[in-house]
Amino acid sequence: MRFLPVVLLLACGAPDRDDAGPTNLVVPLQVQQKLPADVRSVLENPESFELLSLFPAEEGLLPEIWEQRGYADLERMHRYAVLGKTRLGTGDRMKVLDAVYRGIGDSDGTVAACFKPRHGIRARRGETTVELVICYECLSMIVYRNGAHTGSASTTGKPTRALTAMLKSKGVPLPDR
């Protein structure tokens, strides 16, 4: 009985740190095939890692909304307005990558003809920047390395919950459409 309060204190009283989370990332074969090793290396071992909320209509589409909401003045991720972003530490980054990798790994290759991305990932290490522009509605993502399109991958819609929950927990605005 004497040790119980100490154990509870350690288990329940520890500060909520961002480094809590999965430490071993499972990389399904489909992820290895769709995301080149150098892209995965930057995603998995970045100096900085950001999760972004995107407005799902490309610049030039829905110009009245872009103008009314002032999106023309916002940062862009490959022609999509960045509504907000958050820098993630190791634990949160691993949770996001785990969800993204599972989505790619579980995909049967089905994609829709739309592309309305609401999520983005930007990771940097050294001189290399990797960006994923992700549409969980059409089940696909576009991969960029140093601003150049380097490929794409299909996914399931399941990761949208984890990524959206992470954005909400960090107070990042989400698209309303």
C-alpha positions in Angstrom: 0.0 0.0 0.0 2.8 2.3 0.7 4.0 2.3 -2.9 0.6 2.8 -4.5 0.5 6.6 -3.9 3.9 6.9 -5.4 3.0 4.8 -8.5 -0.2 6.8 -8.9 1.7 10.0 -8.7 4.2 8.9 -11.3 1.5 7.6 -13.6 -1.1 10.3 -13.2 1.0 13.3 -12.0 3.6 13.3 -14.8 3.4 16.4 -17.0 1.6 16.0 -20.3 4.6 16.1 -22.5 4.6 16.0 -26.3 7.3 13.3 -26.4 4.8 10.7 -25.1 3.7 8.5 -28.0 4.7 5.6 -30.2 8.5 5.2 -30.6 8.5 2.4 -33.1 7.0 3.4 -36.4 5.6 0.6 -38.5 6.4 1.3 -42.2 4.1 -0.9 -44.3 5.5 -2.2 -47.7 3.1 0.1 -49.6 4.7 3.1 -47.8 8.1 2.0 -48.8 7.0 1.6 -52.4 5.1 5.0 -52.6 7.4 7.2 -50.5 11.0 7.2 -51.4 13.5 6.4 -48.7 14.9 10.0 -48.6 11.4 11.4 -48.2 10.6 8.9 -45.4 13.9 9.8 -43.7 13.1 13.5 -43.5 9.5 12.7 -42.3 10.8 10.3 -39.6 13.9 12.3 -38.5 13.1 16.0 -39.1 14.6 19.1 -37.5 11.1 20.6 -37.8 7.7 19.0 -38.5 4.5 20.9 -39.1 0.9 19.8 -39.5 -1.2 22.2 -41.6 -4.9 22.9 -42.1 -5.6 23.8 -45.7 -8.6 25.4 -47.5 -9.7 22.7 -49.9 -10.1 24.9 -53.0 -7.1 25.7 -55.0 -6.1 29.3 -55.6 -8.2 30.5 -58.5 -11.2 28.4 -57.7 -14.0 29.9 -55.7 -12.4 33.4 -56.0 -15.4 35.0 -54.2 -14.6 32.9 -51.1 -10.9 33.6 -51.3 -11.6 37.3 -51.5 -14.3 37.5 -48.8 -12.2 35.5 -46.3 -8.8 37.1 -47.1 -7.2 33.9 -48.2 -5.1 35.7 -50.8 -3.1 37.1 -48.0 -2.4 33.7 -46.4 0.6 31.5 -46.8 0.2 28.8 -49.5 1.1 25.2 -49.6 1.2 24.4 -53.3 -1.7 26.8 -54.3 -3.8 25.9 -51.2 -4.3 28.5 -48.5 -2.9 27.6 -45.1 -5.6 28.3 -42.5 -3.2 27.4 -39.7 -0.4 25.2 -38.7 1.3 23.7 -35.7 4.8 22.5 -35.1 4.8 19.0 -33.6 7.3 17.4 -31.2 8.4 13.8 -31.4 5.3 12.1 -29.8 2.7 14.0 -31.8 4.8 13.6 -35.0 4.9 9.9 -34.5 1.1 9.7 -33.9 0.5 11.6 -37.2 3.0 9.6 -39.2 1.6 6.4 -37.8 -1.9 7.4 -39.0 -0.6 8.5 -42.4 1.5 5.4 -42.9 -1.4 3.1 -41.8 -3.7 4.9 -44.3 -1.2 4.3 -47.1 -0.6 0.8 -46.0 -4.3 -0.1 -45.8 -5.2 1.5 -49.2 -6.5 -0.8 -51.9 -5.5 1.9 -54.5 -9.0 3.3 -54.9 -9.0 7.1 -55.4 -11.7 9.6 -56.5 -11.3 12.2 -59.2 -11.5 15.2 -56.8 -8.6 16.7 -55.0 -9.7 18.9 -52.0 -6.9 18.7 -49.5 -7.6 19.7 -46.0 -4.4 18.5 -44.4 -0.7 19.1 -45.1 2.6 18.0 -43.6 5.9 19.9 -43.9 9.1 18.4 -42.6 12.5 19.9 -42.9 16.0 18.5 -42.3 19.1 20.3 -43.4 18.5 21.6 -46.9 15.6 19.2 -47.6 11.9 20.0 -47.2 9.3 17.3 -47.7 5.6 18.2 -48.1 2.5 16.1 -48.3 -0.7 17.6 -49.5 -3.4 15.2 -48.4 -7.0 14.8 -49.5 -8.8 12.2 -47.4 -12.0 12.8 -49.4 -10.5 11.5 -52.6 -8.1 9.2 -50.8 -4.8 10.5 -52.2 -1.8 12.7 -51.5 0.8 14.5 -53.5 4.4 14.4 -52.4 6.9 17.2 -52.8 10.6 17.4 -52.2 12.1 20.9 -52.1 9.0 22.2 -53.9 9.1 19.7 -56.8 6.4 17.2 -57.3 8.0 13.8 -56.7 5.0 11.4 -56.7 1.7 10.5 -55.1 0.2 7.9 -52.9 -3.3 6.5 -52.3 -4.6 6.3 -48.7 -7.7 5.4 -46.8 -9.9 8.0 -45.2 -9.2 6.8 -41.7 -6.2 9.1 -40.9 -8.4 12.2 -41.2 -9.7 11.7 -37.7 -6.3 11.6 -36.1 -5.0 14.6 -38.1 -8.1 16.6 -37.6 -8.1 15.8 -33.8 -4.4 16.8 -33.6 -5.1 20.2 -35.3 -8.1 20.8 -33.0 -6.1 19.9 -29.9 -3.6 22.6 -30.9 -6.2 25.2 -31.6 -5.6 25.3 -35.4 -8.5 26.6 -37.5 -10.2 24.0 -39.7 -11.9 24.5 -43.1 -15.6 24.9 -42.8 -16.4 23.2 -46.1 
